[in-house]
């Protein structure tokens, strides 16, 4: 015999009772399913709360570990600095003290100052003829002979031409300063040189360089055409 659950309810205000019969097994299954859902919801809520609590705890521990790591790094740096200071102090203490009278101070050598100037420096372009002219002046004022080397370079861009000819030029400068024209002057010397330029081979700039006998660049004049 199947057991049933009878539900009596009043549908309206007429006072007429109505009944609803449900199999007891179905009611029990329904209640059991609801109970399982409620338990699962509670378990899910508990696990979620535990997860967030554990997450916050781990984050706090990681932050604490990071702070400790940074502090330890600073301590190691301080220790390295102290060790370096101690090693420096110890090495200085081990060095023998040398008396100032042990070795004589070498006399100071005077460097000869060469005074050269390019006066009235001029570059003209007439009928594709580039003319460079200037006066090489001794400006030392003591009437002593001044010696050196001089170059005049016409730069085409990818190639160049120079006076004297056959000089190796790199980045607008001679590779060997001793390949220049040697000069010896007491007061002044006029210098003039002409280069050929054309539409297919245009000189873009002119450079004049003066070197001392030991290779020091004394004067550089450059004109962009």
PyMOL commands that set and color helices and strands:
alter all, ss='L'
color gray80, all
select helices_A, chain A and resi 24-94+177-179
alter helices_A, ss='H'
color red, helices_A
select strands_A, chain A and resi 4-10+17-23+116-126+129-138+146-155+160-163+169-170+173-174+181-185+188-196+205-211+217-224
alter strands_A, ss='S'
color yellow, strands_A
deselect
rebuild
show_as cartoon
